[in-house]
Amino acid sequence: MNCLSNTCSVLGELAFSESFGSVKNRKTDSWVATILNQIKFLAYDGAVYRLSPTLHKWMPYFIPAEVAKAGVNHVNKSKAKILHRMEKGDLARRDFSSYLFEKKDELKLNDWNLAAYAQVMIVAGSETTATTLSAMTYYLCRNPLVYQKLKDEVRGTFRSADDITSVKATLPYVNAVINESLRIYPPVPIGMSRIAPKSGAMVAGAFVPGGVGLIAVHP
């Protein structure tokens, strides 16, 4: 199993009250491969659109067939997942979908709208987390002093795993390590855009006029 299999299982419980089963079955779910190809699909999609919005309609010709197929499979699987969750109705433990269903009529959401929310929840909540954890582990292994300080903070705060809760786990150095991992290894497949303020801004030693769009590119 890989890190993505674990985060998918956690996300399944949080979003749909149903794990993807990888941890329990000790076997990577087939959907994981689909999600990885979906990330490639998003990267191609973003690159083609930024190259030229007019070329976007020709996007299928720029994307490998297996990647495009994965994008379609992810949408269909996401739709089936959230509709299956909706059939269960209200559950004892609320999940992300519970709040979405409450707004379904107000927002006039149809099945495909729900599918769009589901596919975003699955990718945004699993692949990005897995990527960040993998990068953080790599850099911790490369920096033993940082790893030791992180370990000391965690073990000095909690006596056992049962003591760890979302409220108690807001540790300063842990948060610093997470934020630094996000900074040096962004877990998204596309460049995150920013708009320079009206007064302009200095970026990497160069002045950028106000209103100009910028795209971050990882070196």
Secondary structure by P-SEA (a helix, b strand, c coil): ccaaaaaaaaaaaaccccccccccccccccaaaaaaaaaaaaaaaaaaaaacccccccccccccaaaaaaaaaaaaaaaaaaaaaaaacccccccaaaaaaaacccccccaaaaaaaaaaaaaaacaaaaaaaaaaaaaaaacaaaaaaaaaaaaacccccccccccccccaaaaaaaaaaaaacccccbbbbbbbcccccccccccccccbbbbbbcc
